[in-house]
């Protein structure tokens, strides 16, 4: 098992942790351990990428059909060597 030290903890936060641990009948250390365990074991919500977020936002408006013109043959390259 590892251990950590938390420095510069706000007095108000420490007080709230002390009160919360007293309500649960355990030490502040055990309460902090439980908070970390519970928070970090919760599954993170799905975060779609930017394109998916944009797609979802505009999905209700319907799609847009774009007319894509046919490709033309490639032009001959310019000849700069006279």
C-alpha positions in Angstrom: 0.0 0.0 0.0 1.1 3.5 -0.7 0.6 6.7 1.3 0.3 10.3 0.4 0.5 13.6 2.3 -1.8 16.5 1.4 -0.4 19.9 2.2 -2.1 23.3 2.2 -5.6 21.9 2.8 -8.1 24.7 3.4 -9.3 24.9 7.0 -12.9 24.8 5.8 -12.3 21.6 3.7 -10.5 19.9 6.6 -13.4 20.8 8.9 -16.0 19.4 6.5 -13.9 16.2 6.2 -13.8 15.9 10.0 -17.5 16.4 10.3 -18.3 13.9 7.5 -16.0 11.3 8.9 -17.6 11.7 12.4 -21.0 11.2 10.8 -19.8 7.9 9.2 -18.0 6.9 12.4 -14.5 6.6 11.0 -11.3 8.5 11.0 -10.6 11.4 8.6 -8.0 9.3 6.9 -10.4 6.4 6.3 -13.1 8.9 5.1 -10.6 10.5 2.6 -9.6 7.0 1.4 -13.3 6.1 0.9 -14.0 9.4 -1.0 -11.0 8.7 -3.3 -12.0 5.1 -3.8 -15.6 6.0 -4.6 -14.8 8.9 -6.9 -12.0 7.2 -8.9 -13.8 3.9 -9.3 -16.9 5.5 -10.8 -17.0 5.0 -14.6 -16.3 8.2 -16.5 -19.2 9.4 -18.7 -18.8 8.9 -22.4 -17.0 11.9 -23.9 -17.7 12.1 -27.7 -15.2 13.7 -29.9 -15.8 17.1 -31.4 -17.2 15.9 -34.7 -19.7 13.6 -32.8 -20.7 16.5 -30.5 -21.5 18.7 -33.6 -23.4 15.9 -35.3 -25.5 15.3 -32.2 -26.3 19.0 -31.8 -27.6 19.4 -35.4 -29.1 15.9 -35.8 -32.6 17.2 -35.1 -32.4 19.7 -38.0 -32.0 17.0 -40.6 -29.2 16.3 -43.0 -28.0 18.3 -46.0 -27.5 16.6 -49.3 -24.6 18.3 -51.1 -24.2 18.0 -54.9 -20.7 17.0 -55.6 -19.7 17.9 -59.1 -17.9 15.2 -61.1 -14.1 15.4 -61.3 -12.6 16.8 -64.4 -9.5 15.3 -66.1 -6.2 16.7 -64.8 -4.7 19.5 -66.7 -1.3 19.2 -68.4 1.4 20.6 -66.2 2.9 23.9 -67.1 6.2 23.8 -69.0 8.6 26.5 -67.7 11.7 25.3 -69.6 11.8 27.3 -72.9 
